[in-house]
């Protein structure tokens, strides 16, 4: 029996960033760089790829600085001189204006999209809906798969975007499983075949600096919610 060869997608989340200053005020998410921990995470991921002699035919980022910096640090470790492709349709799910969210709705605005299977009408931080996120992520994934001119690709994207891609791979449907953890700097490994349903999800949320992730049982959004509510005094 013969099997059709599958291609390999390494799907990373960018390294850690600081979204709120010491007073709890939000930093512009479109321009925030990696912090010290994020730079360490990106370098650690690159070292894992280098240790296993993994190279990439293509490297795709969303274009936001935190994805560009993460990918650049990975390639510094693998020793590849490869141009980054910027796909703006793969930017993180977009939030709205935090100041316009009432205190009573703040928790759900931060956390509801990441609790189980999120309904498509649900809006993240009063901004983009889950359905609107899927509307741009699924066609981008289909476009990548339709291009035959690669065997191994590195995607350096975002927590919400990665969840959308993983949910698509696991179900083949318009489902967003928000409780799929995506630690900063993590690596996911997915194989894709020629058929639409031919996905093999091999590794999810592998964090090179913390393989067993014993440091915390909370989530990124729970931490951000805690930081922001302090600035409101609630």
Secondary structure, DSSP 4 states (H G I P E B T S, - for coil): ---PPPEEEEEEEPPPB--B-TTSPBP-TTT--B-HHHHHHHHHHHHHHHHTT---SEEEE-SSHHHHHHHHHHHHHHT---PEEE-GGGSPPPP--GGGS-GGGHHHHHHGGGSSBPPTT-BGGGSSBHHHHHHHHHHHHHHHHH--S-SEEEEEE-HHHHHHHHHHHHHSSS--BTTS---TT-EEEEEE-SSTT-EEEEEEEE-TT-TT--S-SS-HHHHHHHHHHHHHT-
